[in-house]
Amino acid sequence: QKLITMFWTWTIIACIFYIPTYSIRLPTTIFCPSIKEAHVALSNTNTKACVSHESILNKLLVFRRPKKRILILMSDTGGGHRASAQALQQAINEQYPKRFEVDVMDIWTSHANWPYNQFVPVYRFLAKHPILWRAFYAYGLFPPTKVLQELFAWRSSYQSFQNVIISAKPDLVVSVHPLCQLMPLTIVREMNKYRAPKAKIPFITVVTDLGGAHCTWFDKRVDACFVPSEAVRQLAIKNGIDRSKVILRGLPVRPSFWKPSSPKSVIRKQLGLDQNRKTVLLMGGGDGVGGIENIATQ
C-alpha cells in the first residue's frame, strides 16, 4: 500500500511538469550546473569525462582544426541502432576521407547511472517476453508514467551526459535511438549559447524504425529528422516536427551493401551453396526477435 501511495504521489508531482507535447522540458539549473559552469569545471578537473589537457598551441588552433567532429549517439538495444550508427560512420569515412572524425557512443550504457545503464540486458530480457515488452512500450506512451520516467532519468544522468558531450567537442550530433533526443538535445542547445564565434552545433535525428516509431523519436527542436518511410514521416509530422525538417531518405546502409559486388555464382561458391538450387534469405531483429528458426524449419 505504501508503494502504491508513493507511486501516485510521484505521478502527481510529475504531472505538474507535464506539457501537452508529451515531452518534458526541465531547466538545466534544477539538477545540474549550467553549461558555462560545466565548461569551467571540465577544463580545471581530472574527472573521467574530461579530455586530456591540451597544449597552449592546440588551444590557439582549436578554431582551425582540420577535422570536424561528428558524435553519433545510440543505445545497443537491438542490432539495428548500432548497425545504423556504423553505417553512417563508414559511409562518411568512405565518401569524405580524412575530413571528419566520427565517434559512435552508447551513451546510456557508458555514461548513465543505475538503473539506466542496464537498458541493454533489460531490452534483451523483454524481447524474449512479448507481454512484458508490450507493457513496457505502453508505459513509455502513457503521459504520466512517461513524464515520471523522464524526470527520474534527468535527475539521475543529466550531468554525466552533459560532461561527456562537452568533452567530445562535437561539430554535429546525430541520434539514432529514440532515447537519445531529450537530454542530449537540451545539452547541445545550451552549449550553443556559448559557441560564439563558432557555428552552432546542429542536432539531427535518424529514425531507424521502418513501419512505426515511438513518440520519443520525435522532438520538434531538432534541426532535421531523417525518416525511412512515408508512414514514419507522417508520424514525425503528427508529433509536431515541422514538415520542412522531415526528410525521407530510407535506412542507413553500409558501404558493403551499395558497392559493386562479385557475380552471384562466385559468391555462392564462396559460401558453399548449391549453384542449381534456389536460396531463401530470412532476416529479423538483431536479437532474433520473431522466431526465425521456427519460420525456417516449419
C-alpha positions as CSV (number, residue, x, y, z in Angstrom):
1,Q,0.0,0.0,0.0
2,K,2.9,2.4,0.8
3,L,4.5,1.7,-2.6
4,I,1.2,2.4,-4.4
5,T,0.8,5.6,-2.5
6,M,4.3,6.6,-3.2
7,F,3.9,5.8,-6.9
8,W,0.8,8.0,-7.3
9,T,2.4,10.8,-5.3
10,W,5.3,10.9,-7.7
11,T,2.9,10.7,-10.7
12,I,1.0,13.7,-9.5
13,I,4.3,15.6,-9.0
14,A,5.4,14.6,-12.5
15,C,2.1,15.8,-14.0
16,I,2.9,19.3,-12.7
17,F,5.8,19.3,-15.2
18,Y,3.7,17.7,-17.9
19,I,3.4,19.6,-21.2
20,P,0.8,18.6,-23.9
21,T,3.6,17.7,-26.4
22,Y,4.3,14.7,-24.2
23,S,7.8,15.8,-23.7
24,I,9.3,17.2,-20.5
25,R,11.5,20.4,-20.7
26,L,13.2,20.9,-17.4
27,P,15.5,23.8,-16.8
28,T,19.1,22.6,-16.6
29,T,19.6,24.6,-13.4
30,I,17.3,22.3,-11.5
31,F,19.5,19.3,-11.2
32,C,22.9,20.3,-12.6
33,P,25.3,23.3,-13.0
34,S,24.9,25.5,-16.1
35,I,26.8,24.6,-19.3
36,K,29.1,27.6,-18.7
37,E,30.0,26.3,-15.3
38,A,30.5,22.8,-16.7
39,H,32.9,24.1,-19.3
40,V,35.0,25.7,-16.5
41,A,34.8,22.5,-14.4
42,L,35.8,20.3,-17.2
43,S,38.8,22.5,-18.0
44,N,40.0,22.5,-14.4
45,T,39.5,19.0,-13.2
46,N,40.7,15.5,-14.0
47,T,37.3,13.8,-13.9
48,K,36.6,10.7,-16.0
49,A,34.6,12.6,-18.6
50,C,37.3,15.2,-19.1
51,V,39.6,15.2,-22.2
52,S,43.4,15.3,-21.6
53,H,44.9,18.8,-21.1
54,E,45.9,20.4,-24.4
55,S,48.9,22.4,-25.1
56,I,48.7,26.2,-25.5
57,L,49.3,25.8,-29.2
58,N,46.4,23.4,-29.6
59,K,44.1,25.7,-27.8
60,L,45.1,28.6,-30.0
61,L,44.4,26.4,-33.1
62,V,41.1,25.0,-31.9
63,F,39.1,27.0,-34.4
64,R,41.3,25.7,-37.3
65,R,41.4,22.0,-36.6
66,P,41.3,20.2,-39.9
67,K,38.7,17.6,-39.0
68,K,35.1,18.3,-38.0
69,R,33.8,16.1,-35.2
70,I,30.6,14.1,-35.5
71,L,29.1,12.5,-32.5
72,I,26.6,9.7,-33.1
73,L,24.5,8.7,-30.1
74,M,22.9,5.3,-29.7
75,S,22.0,2.6,-27.3
76,D,22.7,-1.1,-28.1
77,T,19.1,-2.2,-27.6
78,G,18.9,-4.5,-30.6
79,G,21.3,-4.6,-33.5
80,G,19.6,-2.0,-35.7
81,H,20.7,1.1,-33.8
82,R,24.4,0.2,-33.8
83,A,24.2,-1.0,-37.4
84,S,22.8,2.3,-38.5
85,A,25.4,4.2,-36.5
86,Q,28.2,2.2,-38.0
87,A,26.7,2.5,-41.5
88,L,26.7,6.3,-41.1
89,Q,30.3,6.2,-39.7
90,Q,31.6,4.0,-42.6
91,A,29.7,6.0,-45.3
92,I,31.1,9.3,-44.0
93,N,34.6,8.0,-43.9
94,E,34.2,6.4,-47.3
95,Q,32.9,9.5,-49.1
96,Y,34.8,12.1,-47.1
97,P,38.1,10.5,-46.2
98,K,40.2,12.3,-43.5
99,R,37.7,15.2,-43.3
100,F,35.6,14.1,-40.3
101,E,36.3,12.4,-37.0
102,V,33.2,10.2,-36.3
103,D,32.6,8.8,-32.8
104,V,29.8,6.3,-32.1
105,M,28.8,6.4,-28.4
106,D,26.4,4.1,-26.5
107,I,25.7,7.0,-24.1
108,W,23.2,5.1,-21.8
109,T,25.4,2.1,-21.2
110,S,28.7,4.0,-20.8
111,H,27.6,7.2,-19.1
112,A,24.1,6.8,-17.5
113,N,23.8,5.8,-13.8
114,W,22.0,2.8,-12.5
115,P,19.4,1.6,-13.4
116,Y,19.5,3.4,-16.7
117,N,22.8,1.9,-17.7
118,Q,21.1,-1.5,-17.8
119,F,18.9,-0.8,-20.9
120,V,20.7,-3.4,-23.0
121,P,20.2,-6.5,-20.7
122,V,16.6,-5.3,-19.9
123,Y,15.9,-5.0,-23.6
124,R,17.1,-8.5,-24.3
125,F,15.0,-9.9,-21.5
126,L,11.9,-8.1,-22.7
127,A,12.5,-9.2,-26.3
128,K,12.0,-12.8,-25.1
129,H,8.8,-12.0,-23.2
130,P,6.4,-10.2,-25.6
131,I,3.7,-9.5,-23.0
132,L,6.2,-7.6,-20.8
133,W,7.6,-5.9,-23.9
134,R,4.1,-4.6,-24.8
135,A,3.6,-3.4,-21.2
136,F,6.9,-1.6,-21.2
137,Y,6.2,0.1,-24.5
138,A,2.8,1.3,-23.3
139,Y,4.4,2.5,-20.1
140,G,6.5,4.9,-22.2
141,L,3.5,6.1,-24.1
142,F,1.2,6.9,-21.2
143,P,1.8,10.6,-20.4
144,P,2.1,10.5,-16.6
145,T,4.4,7.5,-16.5
146,K,6.4,8.8,-19.5
147,V,7.0,12.2,-17.8
148,L,7.8,10.5,-14.5
149,Q,10.4,8.3,-16.1
150,E,11.9,11.3,-17.9
151,L,12.1,13.1,-14.6
152,F,13.9,10.3,-12.9
153,A,16.3,9.8,-15.8
154,W,17.0,13.5,-15.9
155,R,17.8,13.6,-12.2
156,S,20.0,10.6,-12.4
157,S,22.1,11.1,-15.6
158,Y,21.8,14.6,-17.0
159,Q,25.1,15.8,-15.5
160,S,27.1,12.8,-16.7
161,F,25.6,13.2,-20.2
162,Q,26.5,16.9,-20.1
163,N,30.1,16.2,-19.1
164,V,30.7,13.6,-21.8
165,I,29.0,15.6,-24.7
166,I,31.0,18.8,-23.8
167,S,34.2,16.7,-23.6
168,A,33.5,15.3,-27.1
169,K,33.5,18.8,-28.6
170,P,31.2,17.9,-31.4
171,D,30.5,20.0,-34.5
172,L,27.5,17.8,-35.3
173,V,25.4,15.5,-33.1
174,V,23.4,12.6,-34.6
175,S,20.9,10.5,-32.7
176,V,19.9,7.0,-34.0
177,H,18.0,6.0,-30.9
178,P,14.6,7.2,-29.5
179,L,16.1,7.8,-26.0
180,C,18.9,10.0,-27.3
181,Q,16.8,13.1,-28.0
182,L,15.6,14.7,-24.8
183,M,18.6,15.2,-22.7
184,P,21.3,15.4,-25.4
185,L,19.3,17.9,-27.4
186,T,18.8,20.1,-24.4
187,I,22.6,19.9,-23.6
188,V,23.5,20.8,-27.2
189,R,21.1,23.8,-27.2
190,E,22.7,25.0,-24.0
191,M,26.2,24.6,-25.5
192,N,25.3,26.6,-28.5
193,K,24.7,29.7,-26.2
194,Y,28.5,29.7,-25.6
195,R,29.7,28.7,-29.1
196,A,30.4,32.2,-30.5
197,P,32.2,32.9,-32.7
198,K,32.0,29.3,-33.8
199,A,28.9,28.0,-35.7
200,K,26.2,26.4,-33.7
201,I,26.1,22.6,-33.3
202,P,23.3,21.0,-35.4
203,F,21.4,18.1,-33.9
204,I,19.9,15.5,-36.3
205,T,17.7,12.5,-35.6
206,V,17.9,9.5,-37.9
207,V,14.9,7.2,-37.2
208,T,15.8,3.6,-37.6
209,D,12.3,2.1,-37.1
210,L,10.7,1.3,-40.5
211,G,7.0,0.8,-40.2
212,G,6.2,2.6,-36.9
213,A,8.0,4.6,-34.3
214,H,7.7,5.5,-30.6
215,C,6.9,9.2,-29.9
216,T,10.2,9.6,-28.1
217,W,11.9,9.6,-31.6
218,F,10.4,13.0,-32.4
219,D,11.5,16.2,-30.8
220,K,10.4,19.4,-32.5
221,R,13.7,21.2,-31.5
222,V,15.8,19.1,-33.9
223,D,17.4,20.7,-36.9
224,A,16.5,17.8,-39.2
225,C,14.8,14.4,-38.8
226,F,15.6,11.7,-41.4
227,V,12.9,9.0,-41.7
228,P,12.9,5.7,-43.5
229,S,9.3,5.5,-44.8
230,E,6.2,7.6,-45.6
231,A,4.5,6.0,-42.6
232,V,7.2,7.3,-40.2
233,R,7.2,10.7,-42.0
234,Q,3.6,11.1,-41.1
235,L,4.3,10.2,-37.5
236,A,7.0,12.8,-37.3
237,I,4.7,15.5,-38.5
238,K,1.9,14.3,-36.3
239,N,4.3,14.6,-33.3
240,G,5.0,18.2,-34.0
241,I,8.1,18.3,-36.2
242,D,7.9,20.9,-38.9
243,R,7.4,19.4,-42.4
244,S,10.5,21.2,-43.7
245,K,12.7,19.4,-41.2
246,V,11.4,15.9,-42.0
247,I,13.5,14.2,-44.7
248,L,12.5,10.9,-46.3
249,R,15.7,9.0,-47.1
250,G,15.3,5.3,-46.2
251,L,17.5,3.5,-43.7
252,P,21.3,4.0,-43.4
253,V,23.2,1.4,-45.5
254,R,26.8,0.2,-45.0
255,P,29.2,0.7,-48.0
256,S,29.4,-3.1,-48.4
257,F,25.8,-3.1,-49.5
258,W,25.9,-0.3,-52.0
259,K,29.3,-1.1,-53.5
260,P,29.5,-3.3,-56.6
261,S,29.8,-6.9,-55.6
262,S,31.2,-10.1,-57.2
263,P,29.0,-12.1,-59.5
264,K,26.4,-14.3,-57.7
265,S,28.0,-17.5,-59.0
266,V,31.3,-16.5,-57.3
267,I,29.7,-15.6,-54.0
268,R,27.6,-18.8,-54.0
269,K,30.7,-20.8,-54.5
270,Q,32.5,-19.0,-51.7
271,L,29.6,-19.7,-49.3
272,G,29.4,-23.4,-50.3
273,L,25.9,-23.0,-51.8
274,D,24.5,-25.3,-54.5
275,Q,24.6,-23.5,-57.8
276,N,21.5,-25.2,-59.1
277,R,19.1,-24.6,-56.1
278,K,17.1,-21.6,-55.1
279,T,18.3,-19.8,-51.9
280,V,16.0,-18.0,-49.5
281,L,17.4,-15.4,-47.1
282,L,15.4,-14.8,-43.8
283,M,16.2,-11.7,-41.8
284,G,14.9,-10.4,-38.5
285,G,15.9,-8.3,-35.5
286,G,19.5,-8.3,-34.2
287,D,18.4,-10.4,-31.2
288,G,16.4,-12.9,-33.2
289,V,13.0,-11.3,-32.5
290,G,10.3,-13.1,-34.4
291,G,11.2,-16.8,-34.1
292,I,13.3,-17.0,-37.3
293,E,14.3,-20.6,-36.6
294,N,10.6,-21.7,-36.5
295,I,9.9,-19.8,-39.7
296,A,12.8,-21.6,-41.4
297,T,12.0,-25.1,-40.3
298,Q,8.2,-25.1,-40.0
